[in-house]
Amino acid sequence: MRIATRRGRSVLISPDTTFLIDIAEASHGRFGPGARSVYEAWSDFVEWARHASIDFAEGGTPLNLTELDPPSPEPRQTFAIGLNYRDHADESGLDYPSSPPTFTKFAGSFAGPIGELALPAATVDWEAELVVVIGRRAERVTAAWAWSYVAGLTAGQDFSERGLQLAGPAPQFSLGKSYPGFAPQGPWLVTPDEFADPEDLPIECRVNGEVMQRSSTKQLIFSVPDLVEHLSAVLPLLPGDVIFTGTPAGVGGTRKPPRFLKEGDVVETTIGGIGDLRQVCIDGPGKGEQQVTP
């Protein structure tokens, strides 16, 4: 099953990904219209969707990817994991972590799968990531049971302004990764049962058609179940919460010389079995100018 958010309303995507249908309308108000209310009733929603008779061609709307929002646009909690691929730790010159390094991306950075990326500085980097959305409250969950708490998976980009992110003496990871548009996700959420193996998905990032990152999520140091176990041991994970799981090797900041995004660049992100993101870079307002206090 594939679900998405369109103009603030949860929608089901047809199996051939050509039509969508409004969940609140199809369920006669039982679920939706907002995404959070669907995740809050996830088990009941999945049971309803399995047995609902839905004619997408007759009652649906043609799919337009530019109209889609992130699959979970208003999570109460967003987690992001650093150094979660060995090759990315290697290229960064850092030791492999013994537990998942965790920060956040603020929800003001969330964006849909297709759109523009306003560059606030000259050191914006790309990071293709698998993103997890939680489907029911998870507290002290073991890895063996973790997948039953996951609503589904989507594709994401953890765009990063390296200048702010790495500014010392204390790095500003969360702020440097939370400019508007720095967390595009989509195009939709795919439930785990749709994958032959949800822990082995090809992931790729291209800039102007050139492959920058290419790996598989089986290379994660801490798998999706590991992350759910680790995070839920500290605090409850809530329906609709989002987890950015980390990025593989190939980011721009570790290249020699470093390479960052510039106006006109097109960033495409693909995860097998899920779909594609596409952002066109534009110069942000005041880029390169010193902020002036009135």
C-alpha positions as CSV (number, residue, x, y, z in Angstrom):
1,M,0.0,0.0,0.0
2,R,1.1,3.5,-0.8
3,I,-0.2,6.6,1.0
4,A,0.7,10.2,0.5
5,T,-0.4,13.7,1.6
6,R,-1.8,16.1,-0.9
7,R,-2.7,19.7,0.1
8,G,-2.9,18.7,3.7
9,R,-5.1,15.6,3.2
10,S,-4.1,11.9,3.3
11,V,-4.6,10.0,0.0
12,L,-4.2,6.5,-1.2
13,I,-2.1,5.9,-4.3
14,S,-3.3,3.4,-6.9
15,P,-1.1,0.3,-7.4
16,D,0.1,1.7,-10.8
17,T,0.8,5.1,-9.2
18,T,-1.3,7.0,-11.7
19,F,-4.3,7.9,-9.5
20,L,-5.0,9.0,-5.9
21,I,-8.1,9.0,-3.8
22,D,-8.9,11.0,-0.7
23,I,-8.9,8.7,2.4
24,A,-11.4,10.7,4.4
25,E,-13.9,10.7,1.5
26,A,-13.3,7.0,0.7
27,S,-13.7,6.0,4.4
28,H,-16.7,8.3,4.8
29,G,-14.9,10.3,7.5
30,R,-13.6,7.4,9.5
31,F,-9.9,8.2,8.8
32,G,-8.2,11.5,8.0
33,P,-8.3,14.0,6.5
34,G,-4.9,14.8,8.0
35,A,-2.0,12.5,8.0
36,R,-1.5,12.4,11.8
37,S,-5.0,11.2,12.4
38,V,-4.4,8.3,9.9
39,Y,-1.2,7.3,11.8
40,E,-3.0,7.6,15.1
41,A,-5.4,4.9,13.9
42,W,-2.9,3.0,11.8
43,S,-3.9,-0.6,12.7
44,D,-7.6,0.1,12.1
45,F,-6.7,2.0,8.9
46,V,-4.6,-0.8,7.5
47,E,-7.4,-3.3,8.2
48,W,-9.9,-1.1,6.5
49,A,-7.7,-0.4,3.5
50,R,-7.1,-4.2,2.9
51,H,-10.9,-4.8,2.6
52,A,-12.0,-1.5,1.0
53,S,-13.4,-1.7,-2.5
54,I,-11.8,1.3,-4.2
55,D,-12.0,2.1,-7.9
56,F,-9.2,4.5,-8.5
57,A,-9.9,5.0,-12.2
58,E,-13.6,5.8,-11.5
59,G,-13.4,7.9,-8.3
60,G,-9.8,9.0,-8.2
61,T,-7.8,12.0,-9.3
62,P,-4.9,11.8,-11.7
63,L,-1.6,11.9,-9.8
64,N,0.5,15.0,-9.9
65,L,3.7,14.7,-8.0
66,T,4.2,18.4,-7.6
67,E,1.0,18.6,-5.5
68,L,2.3,16.1,-2.9
69,D,3.5,17.0,0.6
70,P,5.8,14.8,2.8
71,P,3.9,11.6,3.8
72,S,4.0,12.6,7.5
73,P,4.1,16.4,7.3
74,E,3.6,17.3,11.0
75,P,5.5,14.7,13.1
76,R,5.7,15.4,16.8
77,Q,9.3,14.1,16.8
78,T,11.9,13.9,14.0
79,F,15.1,11.9,14.5
80,A,18.1,11.9,12.2
81,I,21.0,9.5,12.5
82,G,24.6,10.4,11.6
83,L,27.5,8.1,10.4
84,N,25.2,5.1,9.8
85,Y,27.0,3.7,6.8
86,R,30.6,2.5,7.2
87,D,31.7,4.0,3.9
88,H,30.4,7.4,4.9
89,A,32.3,7.2,8.3
90,D,35.4,6.2,6.3
91,E,35.1,9.2,3.9
92,S,34.6,11.5,6.9
93,G,37.7,10.1,8.6
94,L,35.7,9.2,11.7
95,D,35.4,6.0,13.8
96,Y,32.4,3.8,13.5
97,P,29.9,4.7,16.2
98,S,29.0,2.3,19.0
99,S,25.5,3.7,19.2
100,P,23.5,5.8,16.7
101,P,24.5,9.5,16.8
102,T,21.2,11.3,16.9
103,F,20.1,14.9,16.1
104,T,16.9,16.4,14.6
105,K,15.7,18.2,11.5
106,F,13.0,20.7,12.5
107,A,9.7,20.3,10.8
108,G,10.0,23.8,9.2
109,S,12.5,22.2,6.8
110,F,10.0,19.6,5.5
111,A,9.0,19.7,1.8
112,G,7.3,17.5,-0.8
113,P,9.1,15.3,-3.3
114,I,9.3,17.8,-6.2
115,G,10.3,21.5,-6.0
116,E,12.9,24.1,-5.6
117,L,15.7,24.2,-3.1
118,A,16.7,27.7,-2.0
119,L,20.4,27.7,-1.2
120,P,21.2,29.9,1.8
121,A,25.0,29.7,1.4
122,A,27.7,28.3,-0.9
123,T,28.3,25.1,1.1
124,V,25.0,23.2,0.8
125,D,25.6,19.4,0.5
126,W,23.4,16.4,-0.4
127,E,22.6,13.3,1.6
128,A,20.2,10.7,0.2
129,E,18.4,8.8,3.0
130,L,15.8,6.2,3.7
131,V,13.1,7.6,6.0
132,V,11.0,5.7,8.4
133,V,7.5,6.7,9.6
134,I,6.2,5.2,12.9
135,G,2.7,3.7,12.8
136,R,2.0,3.0,16.5
137,R,3.4,4.0,19.9
138,A,6.7,2.3,20.4
139,E,8.2,2.2,23.9
140,R,11.1,-0.2,24.9
141,V,10.5,-2.2,21.7
142,T,13.0,-4.9,20.9
143,A,14.5,-5.1,17.4
144,A,12.8,-8.4,16.8
145,W,9.4,-6.7,17.0
146,A,10.4,-3.3,15.5
147,W,8.9,-3.7,12.0
148,S,5.4,-4.1,13.5
149,Y,5.7,-0.6,14.8
150,V,6.7,0.9,11.4
151,A,3.9,2.3,9.2
152,G,6.2,2.5,6.2
153,L,9.3,3.8,4.4
154,T,9.8,6.8,2.1
155,A,12.7,8.5,0.4
156,G,14.3,11.6,1.8
157,Q,17.2,14.1,1.4
158,D,19.1,15.5,4.4
159,F,20.3,18.6,2.8
160,S,23.1,20.2,4.9
161,E,24.6,23.7,5.1
162,R,28.1,22.6,6.1
163,G,29.2,26.0,7.2
164,L,26.6,26.3,9.9
165,Q,26.5,22.6,10.7
166,L,30.2,22.4,11.6
167,A,30.6,25.8,13.1
168,G,32.3,25.5,16.5
169,P,33.0,25.2,19.3
170,A,29.8,23.1,19.5
171,P,28.6,22.0,16.0
172,Q,25.1,23.0,15.0
173,F,23.9,19.8,13.3
174,S,20.2,20.4,13.7
175,L,20.2,24.1,12.6
176,G,22.5,23.4,9.7
177,K,20.2,20.8,8.4
178,S,16.9,22.6,8.9
179,Y,16.7,25.5,6.4
180,P,13.4,25.6,4.5
181,G,13.2,22.8,2.0
182,F,16.2,20.9,3.5
183,A,14.0,17.8,4.3
184,P,12.1,16.8,1.1
185,Q,10.4,13.4,1.4
186,G,8.2,11.2,-0.7
187,P,6.8,10.7,-3.1
188,W,4.7,8.5,-0.8
189,L,4.9,6.1,2.1
190,V,5.3,2.4,1.2
191,T,4.2,-0.2,3.7
192,P,6.8,-2.8,4.6
193,D,4.8,-5.7,3.2
194,E,5.3,-4.2,-0.3
195,F,9.1,-5.1,-0.3
196,A,10.7,-8.4,-0.9
197,D,13.3,-7.3,1.8
198,P,12.7,-3.9,3.4
199,E,16.2,-4.0,4.8
200,D,17.9,-4.2,1.3
201,L,16.8,-1.3,-0.8
202,P,19.0,0.4,-3.5
203,I,19.6,4.1,-2.8
204,E,21.1,6.7,-5.2
205,C,21.6,10.4,-5.5
206,R,22.4,12.2,-8.7
207,V,23.4,15.8,-9.4
208,N,22.7,17.0,-12.9
209,G,22.5,13.3,-13.9
210,E,25.9,12.4,-12.4
211,V,25.8,9.6,-9.8
212,M,27.1,10.9,-6.5
213,Q,25.9,8.2,-4.1
214,R,25.0,4.6,-4.8
215,S,24.5,2.0,-2.1
216,S,22.0,-0.3,-0.4
217,T,20.3,0.1,2.9
218,K,21.6,-3.3,3.8
219,Q,24.9,-1.4,4.4
220,L,23.4,0.5,7.4
221,I,25.4,0.1,10.6
222,F,22.3,0.3,12.6
223,S,19.3,-1.2,10.8
224,V,15.7,0.1,11.0
225,P,14.9,-2.4,13.8
226,D,18.1,-1.4,15.6
227,L,17.1,2.3,15.5
228,V,13.6,1.6,16.7
229,E,15.0,-0.4,19.6
230,H,17.6,2.2,20.5
231,L,15.3,5.3,20.3
232,S,12.3,3.7,21.9
233,A,14.5,2.7,24.9
234,V,15.0,6.4,25.6
235,L,11.6,7.8,24.9
236,P,8.3,6.7,23.3
237,L,8.1,6.9,19.5
238,L,4.7,8.3,18.5
239,P,2.5,7.6,15.5
240,G,3.7,9.7,12.6
241,D,7.2,10.3,14.0
242,V,9.9,10.4,11.3
243,I,13.4,8.8,11.4
244,F,16.1,9.8,8.8
245,T,18.3,6.8,8.9
246,G,21.6,8.2,7.6
247,T,23.4,8.6,4.3
248,P,26.0,6.5,2.4
249,A,29.3,7.6,1.0
250,G,29.5,10.2,-1.8
251,V,28.6,13.5,-0.1
252,G,30.1,16.7,-1.5
253,G,31.9,17.9,1.5
254,T,34.4,15.1,1.7
255,R,35.4,15.2,-2.0
256,K,38.8,16.6,-3.0
257,P,38.2,19.4,-3.7
258,P,34.8,19.7,-2.0
259,R,31.8,20.1,-4.2
260,F,28.6,21.8,-3.1
261,L,25.3,22.7,-4.7
262,K,24.9,25.8,-6.9
263,E,22.1,27.6,-8.6
264,G,20.7,25.5,-11.5
265,D,21.8,22.1,-10.1
266,V,19.2,19.4,-10.2
267,V,19.3,16.9,-7.4
268,E,17.5,13.5,-7.9
269,T,17.2,10.9,-5.2
270,T,15.9,7.4,-5.8
271,I,15.2,4.5,-3.5
272,G,14.2,1.2,-5.1
273,G,10.6,0.2,-4.5
274,I,9.7,3.7,-3.3
275,G,10.3,6.3,-5.9
276,D,12.1,9.6,-6.7
277,L,12.7,13.1,-5.4
278,R,13.7,16.0,-7.6
279,Q,14.9,19.4,-6.4
280,V,16.1,22.3,-8.6
281,C,18.5,24.6,-6.8
282,I,18.0,28.3,-6.7
283,D,19.8,31.1,-4.9
284,G,18.2,31.9,-1.5
285,P,17.4,35.4,-0.5
286,G,20.4,37.2,0.9
287,K,22.8,34.4,0.0
288,G,26.3,35.4,0.8
289,E,25.2,38.6,2.6
290,Q,25.9,39.3,6.2
291,Q,22.8,39.4,8.4
292,V,22.1,42.9,9.7
293,T,20.4,43.5,13.0
294,P,17.9,46.4,12.7
